[in-house]
Each structure stands twice: as C-alpha cells, then as structure tokens.
Amino acid sequence: MTKALTLPLLIIAIPIAICCRAGAEEKPAASDWRTPAELSNYRTTPRYDETMAYLRRVAAAAPRQVKFETFGKTGEGRDLVAIIFAGDGIFDPAALHRAGRPILLLQNAIHAGEMDGKDACLALARDMVVTKTRASLLDRAVVVIIPIYNADGHERVSAYNRINQNGPEEMGWRTDAVNLNLNRDYMKADAIETRAFLRLWNRWLPDYFVDNHVTDGADFQYDVTYAVDTGPDVSPATAEWQRSAVAPYLEKSVTDSGHLISPYFSFIDESDPSKGAALTQDVPRFSTGYGVVQSRPAMLVEMHMLKDYKTRVTGNYEIMRALLEVINRDASKLVENNRAADAATIAAGKAHDQQAKFPLRLKASSETAPVHFRGYKFERVPSDISGKTWIQYSHEPLEIMVPRPVKLEVAAAVAPPAAYLVPAQWSEVIDRLTAHGIAMRRTTAAWSGEVETYRCERMHWQERPFEGRHPITAIGDLSEHPDARPLCRPVREKLSFPAGSALVALDQRAAKVAIHFLEPDGPDSAVAWGFFDAIFEQKEYGEDYVLEKLAREMMAKDPKLKEEFQNKLATDKEFAGSSFARLNFFFQRSPWWDQRQGLYPVGRLSSLAGLPVAK
C-alpha cells in the first residue's frame, strides 16, 4: 500500500546520511540550546546516552524545576528514566494530588523506531524551563516525561528498521530486547519494562496520559493525527470534556501553528479509503486503553510516517503544547473529573448492584455519518505479485466524505461481584494484580464455600505465537480479532481456597483493571492470555481396551447416550474420524472424568461474610 511510495524516499535518504554525518556531530556552544535533532537539521535522532545528556544539561540549568527519576531497568540493564518538570519545584505526587495540581505523563519511544515524541519532548523541556518561552505550561500542570520507554529497542539502530517511514536517517526497533511489543503488554505485563512502568504509574497516578507514535497505514495529507476515548466505558464527564473541550482546542491551535491535524483515521479496507473509516474499542493491552480501565483520560498521538522528520517532530511538539494549554486552563475540571470517576468506581463496588452491567467489549454502531477526509488521489489495480488489490497513491490532494460509525456500543457486559477470590497457588495471576496496584487482602485460613465461577469449554488456542504467548480464542487470531473470546458460562460450585488466597474487593479505585483481568470474557483477561491454560489440560486417560468395555456398558444402560453418540458420529466428521475423541466421549461422561477440567478457579463473591481475611 504505502510501500511503493516509501521505498524511493528511503533510497534517496541513504546517500544523504553518508555524506552529511559529520554535520550531525556538530558540538554546540554552551549557550546553544538546540536539541540534537535540531543541530542535525532533523536528519538524525540522538542515541540513548546523548538524549539523557541533553536532558541532564536542561536539569542543571533549572535544578529547582527539574528532577530525574529512575523507575526501573530494561532487560539489557539500561535505566528507565522519567524527568519531572514542576514550575514551583514540588515533586511529591501525594502533595500534588492534595493540591489539585494536574499531572501529565508523556510517554515516548514505546515503539523505538518512532522517535518523533522524544525529540519534540527535548524541545518542550528546554522551552519550559531554560528559554522559558513555554514557561506558562507549568503554571498549574506538572509534566512527567518518559523520553525513551523502550530503551533496548531504541539502541537497536538501523537505517532499515522502518520501511514505511521517511526519516530520520537511522532509528530504533519496534520491540524490546526479548521481542515483546510493549504496546500490547499493559494488561498481561509480561515485560520487565511494563512492570516498571506500572510502578511509575501507581506512584504518580497521572491525571492525563499521552503516548506518542508514528503511523503505519494509509497515505493522507494530515501530518498530525490523534485519538481520544469517549465510548461507554469512559466516565461521561471525562468523555464530554475530551469531546467538547480538548479536541476542538487541539484542532484549532495545531492548525494555527501551521500543521494539518485530524482525528486518527484507520480504514475498513486499507486498499480503498472511500469505503469508510473504522471505529474500534481501545482495549487495555494498549497504552491508552489502559488509561480507560484506570479511569484516566489519555491521548494517542500518531504523526504521519511519510512526512519529513522536521514536520513530524515540530507537529508533535505543537500537539503536546496545545494539550498542556488545555490542561492548565481546565486544571480544576480535569482533576475533579478524575476524582469523580474514582469515587464512582468505589461506590459501585460498595453498592454491588447485581443489575448494574460493566462493559467489557464494545462494537461500532451500525449507524454511520459522513466525515471529511483530506487524502490523496489513488488508483486501485490488481497486483500480479500479491494477488491482492494494490493501492497506488499520487500526491494530488483529494477531499472526500467517508462514512464512519457514529459511536461505540456495548457488545458484552458483566454484572461484577462484590469481590473475587484468587486461590493462593495461582501466584502469577496474583503477581500481575499486585503490579497493577490492585489492593488485596489475604485469607488467614483455608476456606471452602459455594461461589459463582465459570466453566469454559470448546477452547481454541491461537496456532502462531502472539506477544510471546498462544492466546485462547474462539474466532480466529487474537492479533487480528481483539473481540476473540473464550467460551465460558457462569456456574455455582463449591470451591476450596487455601490460606493466603487473594481477596480482591471491588470497592477500590482500580477495580476496572481487576474486572477486565479476572472476567474470562474480557478482551485482555488472564484466561484469554493463557494464565490459566493448565485448567484445560486432560491429565488422566483410560486405556483403549478399558474404555471400549466401558462405552458398551454405558450405552446398554442409557439408550439416550447411545443415540447422542450415534448422532455425533453422523454429523461431526472430525469426531467420527478420531478414535481418541470417540472413546473420550464416554470417558467424559463417566464418574472417572476430572470435574475440575475447564472449571475457572477464581471465585466471584456476593458477600464477604464468614471469609477468614486479614483486616
């Protein structure tokens, strides 16, 4: 799609990189505050050490307003660094929250080939506290910048890491050192970097979160695109503020700065944008989807890959500058919206209204409305290479109206319990809940009781790995179908829980995270990601000669069972062709079958009465 346009750009850029590298190494004078990217006229982006050196220089120039914080290490041992900017020198998160000061978390280089946000943040840092041309951005807001989140990927440098991207000359790699995409890891938290990030999140609990990226996908005129969540899984006050206050200001202010901005476009058919724009749920494996379940507004910034690097970096700067202006202007409203969202979550957990439904999955409405799209004229031709339709873009502007769903609607919801009880032996699940900042109490003695839980059946595992796992899915590939789901039905069972089991009450601020992780139907649940795979394994088997005899005895005693077996033979070819499945049919219906197979071990509690838990 865009590759036909991008490759010539890369071929032109490579000789320039070779002949001009000396210019990128220019040493600035002590009074020269140009960023490394500016010094190279945006041909290059600084490496990890050079980036940190520039920021330490900024901190030395404004020690009262800047603080470095190391919040972890990468797999290869690099420091994960956040830099905090506070106009009045207050760096204590608790004190800032008490004072009603909004905290903005700016994250860069989670995909470390996408460097635009990092270089824009270096310029923003300088202008807030050194040149002070943007000092007003710290009037009320405190800014926490992660300059390089995926630091190991950042140092896997090559001119060939991003075939779709026009500059800089060299860039980092998409994934971390163990090849995990950190922007698919927020809920399952497999990566060492993710768990470090979650510690940072829980320490600062930002009021607004921005994740800076560069697009893949269609070619169009806009150089700055963004996305904010306003669906039914977002607090109504927050959704309305994003829709009516944030978006209009960003679009006017960034446009006035000379950049072309739009809400982010992805298309139903990437080979034909005229068919319409897609609208999908921002699920919590993603950065901004994680903001939703943490009840915090978030924004995804996507600079357009085919624009030159200077245009992209300066555009990224302008959208962050504009957002900070809104946050300072609406500081009290933003903080109050977040407090109200947290209070509503806690109140819902205390009330435990069994009629209330919590949205787990969203879908686009069938109703669409036309939206204005500024693209480029294109041709669609059959490809003798791929066998698909090949879209060829020109650079001739095209302005058309394309259909887009009006809104997101709830596709699957659940009535949350008062609390979940996770058996102590499922320690990996408990560890993930701890990483997310979920408050838990431990049982002080063994306890057995009837609880609501789930029986899961007809499970299917994705054949090829996705983010280091083989997720459970009922309809295809989880990487392509975020609405894929296990098939679980609610049941009441008597379960036993050892001492030390984790009680997760839902009268807490982060309850939405717990619900998404512990409800099997959640798009990024522990079940979906394979944390409970062992419960689906058959561990005892009968020898064929034993089961042959058992099958005949069972059919002789139960004519209906015999009829069920014969019907399945007639209608299910796969079953009929498998001797194992045919004999296992009877084993599953015998007293020897493992009644725990497929039984979800987490209990859903409607009351905590009689439960032995520490206060």
C-alpha positions in Angstrom: 0.0 0.0 0.0 2.4 2.7 1.2 5.5 0.7 0.4 5.5 1.7 -3.2 5.7 5.3 -2.2 8.0 4.9 0.8 10.9 2.9 -0.8 12.0 5.6 -3.2 12.1 8.0 -0.3 14.4 5.7 1.6 16.7 5.2 -1.4 17.1 9.0 -1.7 17.7 9.4 2.1 20.5 6.9 2.5 23.3 8.7 0.4 22.5 11.9 2.3 23.0 10.1 5.6 26.5 9.0 4.4 27.7 12.4 3.1 26.3 14.5 5.8 27.0 12.5 9.0 29.7 15.0 10.1 27.1 17.7 10.4 25.2 15.6 12.8 28.2 15.6 15.1 28.4 19.4 15.5 29.3 20.4 19.1 27.0 23.2 20.3 28.4 26.1 22.3 27.5 26.3 26.0 24.8 28.9 25.1 23.4 26.9 22.2 20.2 25.1 23.4 19.3 23.5 20.1 18.4 19.9 20.5 20.5 17.1 18.8 17.8 16.7 16.2 17.7 20.5 15.5 21.5 20.6 15.3 21.4 18.0 12.5 18.6 19.8 10.8 16.4 16.8 11.7 18.5 14.3 9.7 19.2 12.3 12.9 17.8 11.5 16.3 20.1 11.2 19.3 21.0 7.8 20.8 20.2 7.0 24.4 23.3 8.5 26.1 23.1 11.7 24.0 19.4 12.1 24.8 20.0 11.7 28.6 23.0 14.1 28.4 20.8 16.8 26.8 18.2 16.4 29.5 20.7 16.4 32.3 22.0 19.7 30.8 18.5 21.0 30.9 18.1 19.9 34.6 21.4 21.5 35.5 20.2 24.8 34.0 17.0 24.7 36.1 17.7 22.5 39.1 14.7 23.8 41.1 12.2 22.8 38.4 13.6 19.5 37.1 14.1 16.2 38.7 15.3 12.9 37.3 13.7 9.7 38.5 14.9 6.1 37.6 11.9 3.8 37.7 13.4 0.5 36.6 15.8 -1.2 34.3 15.4 -2.8 30.9 16.2 -6.4 30.1 19.6 -5.4 28.9 20.3 -3.3 32.0 19.6 0.3 30.9 18.0 2.7 33.2 14.4 3.6 32.6 14.2 7.3 33.3 11.4 9.8 33.8 12.1 13.5 34.1 9.7 15.6 36.1 9.1 19.3 35.4 7.4 21.4 38.1 7.2 25.2 37.9 7.3 25.6 41.7 9.7 22.7 42.5 7.1 20.4 44.1 7.9 16.8 43.1 5.9 14.8 45.6 2.9 13.1 43.9 0.8 12.9 47.0 1.3 16.6 47.7 0.4 17.5 44.1 -2.8 15.4 44.3 -3.8 17.0 47.6 -3.3 20.4 46.0 -5.4 19.6 42.9 -2.4 20.0 40.6 -2.9 18.1 37.3 -0.1 15.6 36.4 0.6 14.9 32.7 2.5 11.8 31.8 4.2 12.0 28.3 5.5 8.7 27.0 7.8 8.4 24.1 9.5 5.6 22.0 7.5 2.7 23.2 8.0 1.7 19.6 11.5 2.9 19.4 11.7 3.4 15.7 9.0 6.1 16.2 11.2 8.8 17.7 9.2 12.0 17.0 7.8 12.4 20.5 11.2 12.0 22.1 12.8 14.8 20.0 9.7 17.0 20.5 9.9 16.5 24.2 13.6 17.6 24.3 12.5 20.9 22.7 9.5 21.2 25.0 11.7 20.6 28.1 14.1 23.3 27.0 11.3 25.8 26.3 9.5 25.2 29.6 12.5 25.7 31.9 15.5 27.1 30.0 14.4 29.6 27.3 11.1 29.8 29.2 9.2 30.6 26.0 6.7 28.0 27.2 7.1 28.6 31.0 3.3 29.1 31.3 2.8 25.4 30.5 3.9 24.7 34.1 1.7 27.3 35.7 -0.6 24.6 37.2 0.5 21.4 35.5 3.3 19.1 36.4 4.8 17.2 33.5 6.4 13.7 33.8 8.3 12.8 30.6 9.5 9.3 29.7 11.9 10.3 26.9 12.7 6.7 25.9 10.4 3.9 27.2 11.7 1.0 25.0 15.3 1.8 25.7 16.7 -1.5 24.5 14.8 -1.3 21.2 16.0 2.3 20.9 19.6 1.2 20.8 18.9 -1.5 18.1 19.7 1.1 15.5 19.5 0.8 11.7 18.5 2.7 8.6 16.3 -0.2 7.7 14.1 -0.6 10.8 11.0 1.3 9.5 10.3 0.7 5.8 7.2 2.8 5.9 8.9 5.9 7.5 10.5 8.9 6.0 13.4 9.7 8.4 15.4 10.1 10.5 18.5 8.5 8.9 18.6 5.8 11.5 16.2 4.7 14.1 15.5 2.1 16.8 13.4 -1.1 16.7 9.8 -1.7 17.5 10.1 -4.3 20.3 12.1 -4.7 23.4 15.2 -7.0 23.9 13.0 -10.1 24.1 11.0 -9.1 21.1 7.8 -8.1 23.0 5.7 -5.2 21.7 5.3 -3.1 24.9 2.1 -1.6 23.5 0.4 -4.9 23.6 1.6 -5.7 27.2 -0.2 -3.3 29.6 -2.6 -5.8 31.0 -0.6 -9.1 30.9 2.5 -7.2 32.0 5.0 -9.9 30.8 7.8 -7.4 30.1 10.2 -6.2 32.7 9.6 -2.7 31.3 5.9 -2.9 31.7 6.1 -3.8 35.3 8.5 -0.9 35.9 6.0 1.4 34.1 3.2 0.2 36.3 5.2 1.1 39.4 5.7 4.6 37.9 2.0 4.8 37.1 1.0 3.8 40.6 3.4 6.3 42.2 2.4 9.2 40.1 -1.2 8.3 39.1 -1.3 10.8 36.3 -4.3 12.9 35.5 -3.7 12.7 31.8 -1.6 10.3 29.7 -0.1 10.8 26.2 1.5 8.1 24.1 3.5 9.4 21.1 3.7 7.3 18.0 4.2 7.4 14.2 1.5 5.8 11.9 1.6 2.9 9.6 -1.3 2.6 7.1 -2.9 4.9 4.6 -1.3 7.9 3.0 -3.1 11.2 3.5 -2.5 15.0 3.9 -2.5 15.3 7.7 0.8 15.3 9.4 -0.7 15.2 13.0 -3.4 12.7 14.0 -4.7 11.9 17.4 -7.3 9.7 19.2 -9.1 10.1 22.5 -11.6 7.7 24.0 -15.2 8.8 24.5 -17.1 5.5 24.5 -19.4 4.0 27.0 -16.5 2.6 29.0 -15.3 6.1 29.8 -16.7 8.3 32.6 -19.4 10.5 31.0 -17.8 13.7 32.3 -14.4 12.8 31.0 -15.7 11.7 27.7 -17.6 15.0 27.3 -14.6 17.1 28.3 -12.4 15.2 25.7 -15.0 15.7 23.0 -16.1 19.3 23.6 -13.0 20.9 25.2 -9.8 19.0 24.3 -10.5 18.0 20.7 -11.7 21.5 19.4 -8.8 23.3 21.1 -6.2 20.9 19.7 -7.5 21.1 16.2 -7.7 24.9 16.2 -4.4 25.5 18.0 -2.3 23.0 16.0 -3.9 24.2 12.7 -2.9 27.8 13.7 0.7 26.6 14.2 0.9 25.6 10.5 0.3 21.9 10.8 -2.6 19.8 9.4 -4.4 17.9 12.2 -7.2 15.3 12.2 -8.6 12.6 14.5 -6.8 9.4 13.7 -8.0 7.5 10.6 -7.9 3.8 10.1 -10.0 2.3 7.3 -12.3 -0.7 6.9 -10.4 -1.5 3.7 -6.9 -0.1 3.6 -6.9 -0.6 -0.2 -9.9 1.7 -0.6 -10.3 4.6 1.9 -13.5 5.7 0.3 -15.3 2.6 1.8 -15.1 4.3 5.2 -13.3 4.7 8.5 -13.3 2.1 11.2 -14.2 2.6 14.8 -12.9 0.1 17.4 -12.6 -0.3 21.1 -9.3 0.8 22.7 -8.7 -2.4 24.6 -6.5 -2.4 27.7 -3.5 -4.2 26.2 -2.8 -0.8 24.6 -1.4 2.3 26.4 -4.5 4.5 26.0 -6.9 1.6 26.5 -5.1 1.0 29.8 -5.9 4.6 30.7 -9.6 3.8 30.2 -9.5 1.0 32.7 -7.5 3.2 35.1 -10.3 5.9 34.7 -7.8 8.4 33.3 -8.1 10.4 30.1 -5.5 9.5 27.5 -4.5 10.5 24.0 -2.8 8.6 21.3 -0.7 10.8 19.0 0.2 9.4 15.6 2.4 11.5 13.4 2.2 10.6 9.7 5.0 8.3 8.6 5.6 9.7 5.1 6.0 13.4 6.2 9.6 14.6 6.7 11.1 14.3 10.1 11.2 18.0 10.8 7.5 18.3 10.0 6.7 15.4 12.2 8.8 16.5 15.2 7.5 20.1 15.2 3.9 18.8 14.7 4.3 16.5 17.7 5.6 19.5 19.7 2.6 21.6 18.8 0.0 19.0 19.9 1.7 18.5 23.2 2.0 22.3 23.7 -1.7 22.7 22.9 -2.7 19.9 25.2 -0.8 21.4 28.0 -2.5 24.7 27.4 -5.9 22.9 27.8 -4.7 21.1 30.9 -3.6 24.3 32.6 -6.8 26.1 31.6 -9.0 23.3 32.7 -6.9 22.0 35.6 -9.6 22.1 38.2 -12.1 20.4 35.9 -9.7 17.7 34.9 -8.7 16.9 38.5 -12.4 16.9 39.6 -13.4 14.6 36.7 -10.8 12.1 37.8 -11.7 12.2 41.4 -15.4 11.8 40.5 -14.6 8.8 38.2 -12.6 7.2 41.0 -15.4 7.8 43.5 -18.0 6.4 41.2 -15.9 3.2 40.8 -15.5 2.8 44.5 -19.2 3.5 45.1 -20.2 0.9 42.5 -18.0 -1.7 44.3 -19.6 -0.9 47.7 -23.1 -0.9 46.3 -22.7 -4.2 44.5 -25.8 -3.7 42.4 -26.3 -7.1 40.7 -28.4 -5.4 38.0 -25.6 -3.0 37.0 -23.6 -4.0 34.0 -19.9 -3.4 33.4 -18.9 -3.0 29.7 -16.2 -5.5 28.7 -16.4 -5.3 24.9 -17.5 -2.6 22.6 -18.5 -2.6 18.9 -19.1 0.1 16.3 -22.7 1.2 15.8 -24.4 0.2 12.6 -25.3 3.9 12.1 -22.7 5.9 10.3 -22.2 9.6 9.5 -20.1 11.2 6.8 -16.8 12.8 7.9 -14.5 15.0 5.9 -11.2 13.3 4.8 -8.2 15.0 3.2 -6.3 12.4 1.4 -4.5 11.9 -1.9 -5.9 10.6 -5.1 -5.2 7.0 -5.7 -5.6 4.1 -8.1 -6.6 0.5 -7.3 -5.1 -2.1 -9.6 -4.7 -5.9 -9.4 -1.3 -7.0 -8.3 0.5 -9.9 -10.0 2.9 -10.0 -7.0 0.5 -10.3 -4.0 -2.6 -11.4 -5.8 -4.5 -8.6 -4.0 -5.6 -5.1 -4.9 -2.7 -2.7 -5.0 -3.4 0.9 -4.0 -1.1 3.5 -5.7 -1.2 7.0 -4.1 -0.4 10.2 -6.0 0.4 13.5 -4.3 -2.6 15.2 -5.8 -4.9 16.3 -3.0 -8.3 14.6 -2.6 -11.1 15.8 -0.3 -14.0 13.4 0.1 -16.6 12.5 2.6 -16.2 9.0 4.0 -18.7 7.1 6.3 -17.7 6.4 9.9 -19.7 4.7 12.7 -21.4 7.3 14.9 -20.4 5.7 18.2 -19.3 2.6 20.1 -21.9 0.4 21.7 -21.6 -2.2 24.4 -21.2 -5.7 22.9 -20.6 -7.7 26.1 -21.1 -6.7 29.7 -21.0 -8.4 33.1 -22.5 -7.8 36.5 -19.4 -7.6 38.7 -19.3 -9.4 42.0 -18.6 -7.8 45.4 -15.1 -9.4 45.2 -13.0 -12.0 43.6 -11.1 -14.7 45.4 -8.0 -16.0 43.7 -6.5 -19.2 45.1 -3.0 -18.7 46.5 -1.5 -21.3 44.1 -2.2 -19.1 41.1 0.7 -16.8 42.1 1.4 -15.5 38.7 -2.1 -14.0 38.4 -1.8 -12.5 41.9 1.6 -11.1 41.0 0.1 -9.3 38.0 -2.7 -7.9 40.1 -0.1 -6.6 42.5 1.8 -5.0 39.7 -1.4 -3.2 38.6 -1.7 -1.6 42.1 -4.8 -3.7 43.0 -5.4 -3.7 46.7 -5.8 -7.3 48.1 -6.2 -8.9 51.4 -5.1 -12.5 52.1 -7.1 -15.2 53.7 -5.8 -16.3 57.1 -7.1 -19.8 56.9 -8.3 -22.4 54.4 -11.9 -21.8 53.3 -14.5 -23.7 51.3 -17.8 -22.4 50.1 -20.2 -22.2 47.2 -19.2 -19.4 44.8 -20.1 -18.2 41.4 -17.5 -19.0 38.8 -17.3 -20.2 35.1 -17.0 -23.4 33.2 -15.1 -22.8 30.0 -15.4 -25.2 27.0 -14.7 -25.5 23.3 -11.4 -23.6 23.8 -9.1 -22.9 20.9 -5.5 -21.7 21.1 -4.0 -19.4 18.5 -1.6 -21.5 16.4 1.1 -19.0 15.9 2.6 -17.0 18.8 1.4 -13.5 19.6 3.4 -11.4 22.1 5.2 -14.5 23.5 2.0 -16.4 24.1 -0.6 -18.6 22.3 -3.7 -16.8 23.4 -7.1 -18.5 23.7 -9.5 -17.5 21.1 -12.8 -18.8 19.8 -12.9 -16.9 16.5 -9.5 -16.7 14.8 -6.4 -14.8 15.6 -6.3 -12.6 18.7 -3.8 -10.3 17.0 -6.3 -9.6 14.2 -9.6 -10.0 16.1 -9.5 -8.2 19.5 -13.1 -9.4 20.0 -12.0 -13.1 20.0 -13.1 -14.7 23.3 -13.1 -17.9 25.3 -16.5 -19.6 25.7 -17.3 -19.6 29.4 -20.7 -20.0 31.1 -21.5 -19.0 34.7 -22.0 -21.8 37.2 -22.2 -22.1 41.0 -19.7 -24.5 42.5 -18.3 -25.4 45.9 -14.6 -24.4 45.7 -11.8 -24.7 48.2 -9.3 -21.9 48.8 -6.1 -22.3 50.8 -4.8 -19.8 53.4 -3.1 -16.9 51.6 -5.6 -16.7 48.8 -6.1 -13.2 47.5 -9.3 -11.3 48.1 -9.9 -8.6 45.5 -12.7 -6.4 46.7 -14.1 -4.0 44.1 -14.7 -1.0 46.3 -11.3 0.4 45.2 -10.1 2.9 42.6 -8.5 0.4 40.2 -11.5 -2.1 40.3 -11.9 -1.8 36.5 -8.5 -3.3 35.9 -9.3 -6.2 38.2 -12.7 -6.8 36.4 -11.0 -6.8 33.0 -8.3 -9.2 34.1 -10.4 -11.6 36.1 -13.5 -11.8 33.9 -12.8 -14.5 31.3 -14.8 -12.6 28.7 -12.5 -9.6 28.9 -10.6 -8.9 25.7 -7.3 -9.0 27.7 -8.3 -11.2 30.5 -5.9 -13.6 32.3 -7.9 -16.5 30.7 -7.5 -15.1 27.2 -3.8 -14.6 27.6 -3.2 -18.1 28.8 -2.5 -17.6 32.6 -5.0 -20.4 33.3 -4.1 -22.7 30.4 -3.4 -25.6 32.8 -7.0 -26.0 33.8 -7.9 -27.0 30.3 -5.5 -29.9 30.1 -6.7 -33.5 30.5 -4.3 -35.3 32.9 -5.9 -38.8 33.3 -6.7 -41.1 30.4 -8.3 -44.6 30.1 -6.6 -47.4 28.1 -8.5 -48.2 24.9 -9.4 -51.7 26.0 -10.8 -50.4 29.2 -12.8 -47.6 27.5 -14.1 -50.0 24.8 -15.7 -52.1 27.5 -17.0 -49.0 29.5 -18.6 -47.5 26.4 -20.6 -50.6 25.7 -21.8 -50.8 29.3 -22.8 -47.2 29.3 -24.8 -47.4 26.1 -26.5 -50.6 27.3 -27.7 -48.8 30.5 -28.6 -45.4 28.7 -30.3 -45.5 25.3 -30.3 -41.7 25.1 -26.5 -41.7 25.5 -26.2 -44.2 22.7 -28.4 -42.0 20.5 -26.3 -38.9 21.3 -23.1 -40.8 20.3 -24.6 -42.1 17.0 -25.9 -38.6 16.1 -22.4 -37.1 16.8 -20.9 -39.8 14.6 -23.3 -38.9 11.8 -22.9 -35.1 12.0 -19.3 -34.4 13.1 -16.7 -35.7 10.6 -13.8 -34.7 12.7 -15.2 -36.6 15.7 -16.1 -39.6 13.6 -12.5 -39.8 12.3 -10.8 -39.7 15.7 -10.7 -42.9 17.7 -9.5 -40.9 20.7 -12.4 -38.5 20.6 -14.9 -41.3 20.2 -13.6 -43.2 23.3 -13.1 -39.9 25.2 -16.8 -39.1 24.6 -17.6 -41.9 27.1 -14.8 -41.1 29.5 -16.0 -37.5 29.8 -19.5 -38.8 30.8 -18.2 -41.3 33.3 -17.5 -40.9 37.1 -13.8 -41.1 36.3 -13.8 -37.8 34.5 -11.9 -34.8 36.1 -14.7 -32.5 37.2 -12.2 -29.6 37.6 -11.2 -29.6 34.0 -12.3 -26.3 32.4 -13.5 -25.0 35.8 -12.3 -21.5 36.4 -10.7 -21.5 39.9 -11.4 -17.8 40.7 -14.5 -17.3 42.8 -17.0 -14.5 42.4 -18.3 -13.5 45.8 -21.5 -11.6 46.5 -20.7 -11.3 50.2 -17.5 -11.4 52.4 -19.4 -12.8 55.4 -17.6 -15.7 57.0 -14.5 -15.3 55.0 -11.3 -15.5 57.1 -9.4 -12.5 55.9 -6.8 -10.2 57.4 -8.0 -6.7 58.2 
